[in-house]
């Protein structure tokens, strides 16, 4: 989608601090980090929200979690622990309507979230 910032980042039309990329996903550091490690893992295909996922995306979601684990190891937060979060729609806290997963770690994360 031409007016989507995460599509622009995925297409390298907009700068970002990329930590991982393959044919299906791109991962980059969040502009407003909520933890010492805060990375967004984003499918390159424009999917607006979790509600738009279909059975054809099952492999993609598994892949995203695999990438999250690999990045957590590389960022040295795997052993201490980390969180993978997807916000869906307004009350879920979603502000960018291109599916993404937050990888957070490097500090004690509170539960339940606010
Ligand atoms: P959400 O609120 O779950 O939709 O998450 C959107 C996230 O994208 C927020 O944590 C923002 O800080 C982050 N964000 C927005 N624009 C950019 C950008 N250009 N580069 C990196 N992170 C961004």
Backbone and ligand atoms as CSV (ligand in chain L), in Angstrom:
chain,resi,resn,atom,element,x,y,z
A,1,UNK,N,N,0.845,-1.209,0.000
A,1,UNK,CA,C,0.000,0.000,0.000
A,1,UNK,C,C,0.872,1.248,0.000
A,2,UNK,N,N,0.592,2.185,-0.893
A,2,UNK,CA,C,1.504,3.308,-1.113
A,2,UNK,C,C,1.623,4.251,0.083
A,3,UNK,N,N,0.555,4.378,0.899
A,3,UNK,CA,C,0.622,5.329,2.012
A,3,UNK,C,C,0.922,4.644,3.352
A,4,UNK,N,N,1.398,3.414,3.322
A,4,UNK,CA,C,1.662,2.660,4.554
A,4,UNK,C,C,3.151,2.764,4.909
A,5,UNK,N,N,3.457,3.250,6.132
A,5,UNK,CA,C,4.871,3.452,6.485
A,5,UNK,C,C,5.633,2.126,6.561
A,6,UNK,N,N,4.983,1.067,7.025
A,6,UNK,CA,C,5.710,-0.205,7.118
A,6,UNK,C,C,5.923,-0.826,5.732
A,7,UNK,N,N,5.021,-0.576,4.782
A,7,UNK,CA,C,5.283,-0.995,3.392
A,7,UNK,C,C,6.479,-0.232,2.848
A,8,UNK,N,N,6.552,1.064,3.173
A,8,UNK,CA,C,7.687,1.875,2.688
A,8,UNK,C,C,8.997,1.361,3.272
A,9,UNK,N,N,9.000,1.016,4.557
A,9,UNK,CA,C,10.220,0.467,5.180
A,9,UNK,C,C,10.559,-0.882,4.530
A,10,UNK,N,N,9.546,-1.723,4.344
A,10,UNK,CA,C,9.775,-3.057,3.742
A,10,UNK,C,C,10.323,-2.939,2.321
A,11,UNK,N,N,9.917,-1.866,1.615
A,11,UNK,CA,C,10.389,-1.649,0.230
A,11,UNK,C,C,11.652,-0.798,0.160
A,12,UNK,N,N,12.224,-0.475,1.337
A,12,UNK,CA,C,13.429,0.361,1.414
A,12,UNK,C,C,13.214,1.750,0.812
A,13,UNK,N,N,11.985,2.222,0.920
A,13,UNK,CA,C,11.687,3.592,0.462
A,13,UNK,C,C,11.776,4.571,1.625
A,14,UNK,N,N,11.944,4.034,2.831
A,14,UNK,CA,C,12.011,4.872,4.030
A,14,UNK,C,C,13.076,4.260,4.944
A,15,UNK,N,N,13.871,5.120,5.584
A,15,UNK,CA,C,14.964,4.634,6.436
A,15,UNK,C,C,14.449,3.972,7.700
A,16,UNK,N,N,15.176,2.946,8.145
A,16,UNK,CA,C,14.887,2.332,9.442
A,16,UNK,C,C,16.152,1.580,9.851
A,17,UNK,N,N,16.202,1.226,11.139
A,17,UNK,CA,C,17.369,0.502,11.664
A,17,UNK,C,C,17.075,-0.994,11.582
A,18,UNK,N,N,17.372,-1.558,10.423
A,18,UNK,CA,C,17.000,-2.951,10.128
A,18,UNK,C,C,17.952,-3.918,10.834
A,19,UNK,N,N,17.380,-4.911,11.510
A,19,UNK,CA,C,18.221,-5.921,12.181
A,19,UNK,C,C,18.119,-7.287,11.510
A,20,UNK,N,N,17.084,-7.476,10.686
A,20,UNK,CA,C,16.897,-8.772,10.034
A,20,UNK,C,C,16.012,-8.572,8.807
A,21,UNK,N,N,16.299,-9.333,7.768
A,21,UNK,CA,C,15.439,-9.279,6.579
A,21,UNK,C,C,15.566,-10.572,5.797
A,22,UNK,N,N,14.445,-11.070,5.300
A,22,UNK,CA,C,14.477,-12.175,4.332
A,22,UNK,C,C,13.360,-11.926,3.328
A,23,UNK,N,N,13.014,-12.904,2.538
A,23,UNK,CA,C,12.006,-12.686,1.499
A,23,UNK,C,C,10.619,-12.374,2.038
A,24,UNK,N,N,10.340,-12.840,3.257
A,24,UNK,CA,C,8.971,-12.720,3.781
A,24,UNK,C,C,8.788,-11.634,4.828
A,25,UNK,N,N,9.845,-11.357,5.604
A,25,UNK,CA,C,9.700,-10.410,6.714
A,25,UNK,C,C,10.876,-9.442,6.792
A,26,UNK,N,N,10.613,-8.336,7.488
A,26,UNK,CA,C,11.688,-7.394,7.813
A,26,UNK,C,C,11.537,-7.061,9.298
A,27,UNK,N,N,12.666,-6.861,9.979
A,27,UNK,CA,C,12.624,-6.509,11.406
A,27,UNK,C,C,13.521,-5.299,11.614
A,28,UNK,N,N,13.003,-4.321,12.347
A,28,UNK,CA,C,13.752,-3.074,12.565
A,28,UNK,C,C,13.442,-2.535,13.952
A,29,UNK,N,N,14.344,-1.671,14.443
A,29,UNK,CA,C,14.180,-1.124,15.795
A,29,UNK,C,C,13.047,-0.098,15.822
A,30,UNK,N,N,12.246,-0.180,16.904
A,30,UNK,CA,C,11.128,0.756,17.075
A,30,UNK,C,C,11.681,2.172,17.304
A,31,UNK,N,N,11.021,3.161,16.710
A,31,UNK,CA,C,11.430,4.572,16.840
A,31,UNK,C,C,11.287,5.075,18.268
A,32,UNK,N,N,10.316,4.540,18.998
A,32,UNK,CA,C,10.068,4.963,20.387
A,32,UNK,C,C,10.130,3.749,21.289
A,33,UNK,N,N,11.363,3.269,21.562
A,33,UNK,CA,C,11.506,1.988,22.270
A,33,UNK,C,C,10.915,2.006,23.681
A,34,UNK,N,N,10.189,0.959,24.016
A,34,UNK,CA,C,9.568,0.805,25.337
A,34,UNK,C,C,10.384,-0.125,26.233
A,35,UNK,N,N,11.506,-0.572,25.737
A,35,UNK,CA,C,12.400,-1.468,26.485
A,35,UNK,C,C,13.776,-1.359,25.829
A,36,UNK,N,N,14.840,-1.761,26.533
A,36,UNK,CA,C,16.179,-1.670,25.930
A,36,UNK,C,C,16.259,-2.343,24.554
A,37,UNK,N,N,15.565,-3.458,24.408
A,37,UNK,CA,C,15.436,-4.070,23.075
A,37,UNK,C,C,13.967,-3.965,22.681
A,38,UNK,N,N,13.692,-3.273,21.605
A,38,UNK,CA,C,12.316,-3.148,21.093
A,38,UNK,C,C,12.391,-3.164,19.571
A,39,UNK,N,N,12.058,-4.304,19.028
A,39,UNK,CA,C,12.194,-4.534,17.586
A,39,UNK,C,C,10.825,-4.918,17.032
A,40,UNK,N,N,10.503,-4.397,15.864
A,40,UNK,CA,C,9.242,-4.738,15.202
A,40,UNK,C,C,9.527,-5.756,14.104
A,41,UNK,N,N,8.765,-6.842,14.110
A,41,UNK,CA,C,8.895,-7.874,13.073
A,41,UNK,C,C,7.647,-7.775,12.205
A,42,UNK,N,N,7.874,-7.550,10.926
A,42,UNK,CA,C,6.791,-7.126,10.034
A,42,UNK,C,C,6.789,-7.986,8.767
A,43,UNK,N,N,5.639,-8.570,8.416
A,43,UNK,CA,C,5.589,-9.264,7.123
A,43,UNK,C,C,5.690,-8.249,5.987
A,44,UNK,N,N,6.375,-8.611,4.915
A,44,UNK,CA,C,6.503,-7.665,3.793
A,44,UNK,C,C,5.169,-7.454,3.080
A,45,UNK,N,N,4.359,-8.492,3.073
A,45,UNK,CA,C,3.020,-8.362,2.473
A,45,UNK,C,C,2.163,-7.455,3.348
A,46,UNK,N,N,1.394,-6.578,2.734
A,46,UNK,CA,C,0.513,-5.706,3.530
A,46,UNK,C,C,-0.705,-6.490,4.008
A,47,UNK,N,N,-0.710,-6.752,5.313
A,47,UNK,CA,C,-1.871,-7.362,5.984
A,47,UNK,C,C,-2.203,-6.357,7.083
A,48,UNK,N,N,-3.431,-5.860,7.143
A,48,UNK,CA,C,-3.724,-4.741,8.045
A,48,UNK,C,C,-3.688,-5.140,9.518
A,49,UNK,N,N,-4.380,-6.180,9.883
A,49,UNK,CA,C,-4.463,-6.570,11.298
A,49,UNK,C,C,-4.493,-8.089,11.413
A,50,UNK,N,N,-4.413,-8.558,12.645
A,50,UNK,CA,C,-4.539,-9.995,12.919
A,50,UNK,C,C,-5.849,-10.549,12.357
A,51,UNK,N,N,-6.889,-9.708,12.366
A,51,UNK,CA,C,-8.202,-10.159,11.889
A,51,UNK,C,C,-8.203,-10.445,10.390
A,52,UNK,N,N,-7.199,-9.960,9.677
A,52,UNK,CA,C,-7.128,-10.170,8.231
A,52,UNK,C,C,-6.315,-11.407,7.847
A,53,UNK,N,N,-5.787,-12.104,8.853
A,53,UNK,CA,C,-5.028,-13.322,8.559
A,53,UNK,C,C,-5.971,-14.434,8.101
A,54,UNK,N,N,-5.482,-15.251,7.172
A,54,UNK,CA,C,-6.262,-16.414,6.739
A,54,UNK,C,C,-5.350,-17.639,6.834
A,55,UNK,N,N,-5.918,-18.786,6.517
A,55,UNK,CA,C,-5.167,-20.035,6.640
A,55,UNK,C,C,-3.870,-20.012,5.824
A,56,UNK,N,N,-3.878,-19.267,4.730
A,56,UNK,CA,C,-2.667,-19.215,3.894
A,56,UNK,C,C,-1.500,-18.548,4.627
A,57,UNK,N,N,-1.791,-17.821,5.710
A,57,UNK,CA,C,-0.738,-17.111,6.444
A,57,UNK,C,C,-0.168,-17.920,7.614
A,58,UNK,N,N,-0.665,-19.136,7.824
A,58,UNK,CA,C,-0.216,-19.918,8.988
A,58,UNK,C,C,1.307,-20.095,9.011
A,59,UNK,N,N,1.878,-20.392,7.841
A,59,UNK,CA,C,3.328,-20.597,7.769
A,59,UNK,C,C,4.067,-19.292,8.082
A,60,UNK,N,N,3.521,-18.191,7.574
A,60,UNK,CA,C,4.128,-16.873,7.802
A,60,UNK,C,C,4.199,-16.570,9.303
A,61,UNK,N,N,3.130,-16.839,10.026
A,61,UNK,CA,C,3.112,-16.532,11.462
A,61,UNK,C,C,4.104,-17.413,12.209
A,62,UNK,N,N,4.187,-18.669,11.824
A,62,UNK,CA,C,5.196,-19.548,12.426
A,62,UNK,C,C,6.594,-19.019,12.150
A,63,UNK,N,N,6.810,-18.559,10.934
A,63,UNK,CA,C,8.109,-18.017,10.537
A,63,UNK,C,C,8.449,-16.779,11.370
A,64,UNK,N,N,7.463,-15.920,11.586
A,64,UNK,CA,C,7.688,-14.700,12.373
A,64,UNK,C,C,8.136,-15.064,13.788
A,65,UNK,N,N,7.537,-16.065,14.388
A,65,UNK,CA,C,7.945,-16.466,15.746
A,65,UNK,C,C,9.349,-17.074,15.747
A,66,UNK,N,N,9.670,-17.780,14.676
A,66,UNK,CA,C,11.030,-18.329,14.564
A,66,UNK,C,C,12.049,-17.200,14.459
A,67,UNK,N,N,11.729,-16.188,13.642
A,67,UNK,CA,C,12.608,-15.022,13.495
A,67,UNK,C,C,12.725,-14.295,14.832
A,68,UNK,N,N,11.606,-14.169,15.568
A,68,UNK,CA,C,11.636,-13.502,16.878
A,68,UNK,C,C,12.620,-14.218,17.809
A,69,UNK,N,N,12.593,-15.531,17.827
A,69,UNK,CA,C,13.518,-16.295,18.680
A,69,UNK,C,C,14.969,-16.077,18.259
A,70,UNK,N,N,15.200,-16.085,16.955
A,70,UNK,CA,C,16.576,-15.878,16.453
A,70,UNK,C,C,17.089,-14.492,16.841
A,71,UNK,N,N,16.251,-13.478,16.684
A,71,UNK,CA,C,16.677,-12.117,17.029
A,71,UNK,C,C,16.896,-12.022,18.540
A,72,UNK,N,N,16.011,-12.645,19.321
A,72,UNK,CA,C,16.170,-12.621,20.786
A,72,UNK,C,C,17.527,-13.213,21.187
A,73,UNK,N,N,17.933,-14.287,20.521
A,73,UNK,CA,C,19.258,-14.876,20.794
A,73,UNK,C,C,20.355,-13.881,20.427
A,74,UNK,N,N,20.230,-13.275,19.243
A,74,UNK,CA,C,21.266,-12.335,18.781
A,74,UNK,C,C,21.361,-11.106,19.675
A,75,UNK,N,N,20.218,-10.660,20.194
A,75,UNK,CA,C,20.188,-9.459,21.040
A,75,UNK,C,C,20.500,-9.776,22.497
A,76,UNK,N,N,20.731,-11.086,22.764
A,76,UNK,CA,C,21.116,-11.543,24.100
A,76,UNK,C,C,20.017,-11.310,25.156
A,77,UNK,N,N,18.765,-11.495,24.752
A,77,UNK,CA,C,17.652,-11.390,25.709
A,77,UNK,C,C,16.916,-12.719,25.859
A,78,UNK,N,N,17.394,-13.743,25.149
A,78,UNK,CA,C,16.653,-15.008,25.128
A,78,UNK,C,C,16.642,-15.686,26.501
A,79,UNK,N,N,17.797,-15.755,27.110
A,79,UNK,CA,C,17.889,-16.492,28.372
A,79,UNK,C,C,17.113,-15.785,29.495
A,80,UNK,N,N,17.266,-14.470,29.603
A,80,UNK,CA,C,16.542,-13.726,30.644
A,80,UNK,C,C,15.035,-13.727,30.385
A,81,UNK,N,N,14.658,-13.647,29.138
A,81,UNK,CA,C,13.241,-13.659,28.787
A,81,UNK,C,C,12.829,-12.413,28.044
A,82,UNK,N,N,11.806,-12.583,27.247
A,82,UNK,CA,C,11.341,-11.497,26.378
A,82,UNK,C,C,9.854,-11.671,26.112
A,83,UNK,N,N,9.283,-10.724,25.400
A,83,UNK,CA,C,7.851,-10.780,25.073
A,83,UNK,C,C,7.651,-10.485,23.594
A,84,UNK,N,N,6.720,-11.207,22.982
A,84,UNK,CA,C,6.304,-10.916,21.604
A,84,UNK,C,C,4.843,-10.488,21.682
A,85,UNK,N,N,4.554,-9.285,21.185
A,85,UNK,CA,C,3.224,-8.701,21.340
A,85,UNK,C,C,2.673,-8.263,19.987
A,86,UNK,N,N,1.410,-8.564,19.767
A,86,UNK,CA,C,0.705,-8.025,18.603
A,86,UNK,C,C,-0.516,-7.255,19.103
A,87,UNK,N,N,-0.590,-5.983,18.766
A,87,UNK,CA,C,-1.737,-5.165,19.135
A,87,UNK,C,C,-2.728,-5.165,17.980
A,88,UNK,N,N,-4.004,-5.376,18.303
A,88,UNK,CA,C,-5.022,-5.430,17.245
A,88,UNK,C,C,-6.125,-4.413,17.486
A,89,UNK,N,N,-6.242,-3.520,16.518
A,89,UNK,CA,C,-7.294,-2.478,16.535
A,89,UNK,C,C,-7.153,-1.515,17.713
A,90,UNK,N,N,-8.054,-0.567,17.801
A,90,UNK,CA,C,-7.858,0.607,18.660
A,90,UNK,C,C,-7.683,0.259,20.143
A,91,UNK,N,N,-8.590,-0.506,20.708
A,91,UNK,CA,C,-8.484,-0.812,22.139
A,91,UNK,C,C,-7.302,-1.738,22.425
A,92,UNK,N,N,-6.851,-2.432,21.419
A,92,UNK,CA,C,-5.659,-3.273,21.572
A,92,UNK,C,C,-4.369,-2.475,21.476
A,93,UNK,N,N,-4.488,-1.182,21.133
A,93,UNK,CA,C,-3.304,-0.320,21.084
A,93,UNK,C,C,-2.637,-0.228,19.732
A,94,UNK,N,N,-3.311,-0.710,18.684
A,94,UNK,CA,C,-2.695,-0.668,17.347
A,94,UNK,C,C,-2.765,0.739,16.772
A,95,UNK,N,N,-1.615,1.244,16.336
A,95,UNK,CA,C,-1.565,2.582,15.732
A,95,UNK,C,C,-1.110,2.535,14.275
A,96,UNK,N,N,-0.397,1.480,13.899
A,96,UNK,CA,C,0.024,1.313,12.505
A,96,UNK,C,C,-0.711,0.083,11.957
A,97,UNK,N,N,-1.493,0.331,10.905
A,97,UNK,CA,C,-2.365,-0.736,10.421
A,97,UNK,C,C,-1.705,-1.539,9.298
A,98,UNK,N,N,-0.559,-2.076,9.657
A,98,UNK,CA,C,0.163,-3.079,8.872
A,98,UNK,C,C,0.658,-4.052,9.940
A,99,UNK,N,N,0.217,-5.287,9.868
A,99,UNK,CA,C,0.498,-6.295,10.904
A,99,UNK,C,C,1.965,-6.257,11.345
A,100,UNK,N,N,2.185,-6.279,12.653
A,100,UNK,CA,C,3.559,-6.299,13.171
A,100,UNK,C,C,3.565,-6.908,14.562
A,101,UNK,N,N,4.722,-7.421,14.934
A,101,UNK,CA,C,4.910,-8.062,16.225
A,101,UNK,C,C,6.049,-7.345,16.935
A,102,UNK,N,N,5.784,-6.871,18.154
A,102,UNK,CA,C,6.806,-6.210,18.955
A,102,UNK,C,C,7.615,-7.288,19.672
A,103,UNK,N,N,8.933,-7.229,19.563
A,103,UNK,CA,C,9.823,-8.074,20.359
A,103,UNK,C,C,10.447,-7.156,21.417
A,104,UNK,N,N,10.123,-7.435,22.681
A,104,UNK,CA,C,10.548,-6.569,23.786
A,104,UNK,C,C,11.374,-7.353,24.785
A,105,UNK,N,N,12.443,-6.728,25.258
A,105,UNK,CA,C,13.255,-7.395,26.273
A,105,UNK,C,C,14.353,-6.481,26.775
A,106,UNK,N,N,15.154,-7.012,27.690
A,106,UNK,CA,C,16.259,-6.237,28.248
A,106,UNK,C,C,15.907,-5.591,29.571
A,107,UNK,N,N,14.692,-5.791,30.041
A,107,UNK,CA,C,14.292,-5.335,31.379
A,107,UNK,C,C,13.165,-6.251,31.857
A,108,UNK,N,N,12.804,-6.109,33.139
A,108,UNK,CA,C,11.668,-6.879,33.646
A,108,UNK,C,C,10.380,-6.291,33.100
A,109,UNK,N,N,9.630,-7.076,32.369
A,109,UNK,CA,C,8.390,-6.601,31.755
A,109,UNK,C,C,7.233,-6.902,32.707
A,110,UNK,N,N,6.406,-5.902,32.923
A,110,UNK,CA,C,5.312,-6.081,33.879
A,110,UNK,C,C,4.178,-6.929,33.293
A,111,UNK,N,N,3.520,-7.634,34.190
A,111,UNK,CA,C,2.313,-8.361,33.805
A,111,UNK,C,C,1.310,-8.256,34.939
A,112,UNK,N,N,0.056,-7.899,34.727
A,112,UNK,CA,C,-0.537,-7.663,33.417
A,112,UNK,C,C,-0.130,-6.303,32.857
A,113,UNK,N,N,-0.189,-6.166,31.517
A,113,UNK,CA,C,0.162,-4.886,30.894
A,113,UNK,C,C,-0.906,-3.845,31.243
A,114,UNK,N,N,-0.579,-2.573,31.130
A,114,UNK,CA,C,-1.520,-1.492,31.450
A,114,UNK,C,C,-2.594,-1.323,30.410
L,1,LIG,P1,P,1.350,-0.362,17.400
L,1,LIG,O1,O,0.990,0.751,18.336
L,1,LIG,O2,O,1.240,-1.738,17.989
L,1,LIG,O3,O,0.612,-0.237,16.082
L,1,LIG,O4,O,2.896,-0.190,17.106
L,1,LIG,C1,C,3.388,0.708,16.170
L,1,LIG,C2,C,4.825,0.954,16.537
L,1,LIG,O5,O,5.492,1.465,15.410
L,1,LIG,C3,C,5.023,1.956,17.673
L,1,LIG,O6,O,5.732,1.322,18.738
L,1,LIG,C4,C,5.836,3.082,17.022
L,1,LIG,O7,O,6.792,3.626,17.891
L,1,LIG,C5,C,6.478,2.347,15.856
L,1,LIG,N1,N,6.840,3.156,14.710
L,1,LIG,C6,C,6.051,4.034,14.042
L,1,LIG,N2,N,6.719,4.533,12.971
L,1,LIG,C7,C,7.941,3.953,12.971
L,1,LIG,C8,C,9.084,4.047,12.134
L,1,LIG,N3,N,9.103,4.845,11.062
L,1,LIG,N4,N,10.176,3.290,12.435
L,1,LIG,C9,C,10.171,2.491,13.514
L,1,LIG,N5,N,9.117,2.345,14.340
L,1,LIG,C10,C,8.012,3.063,14.074
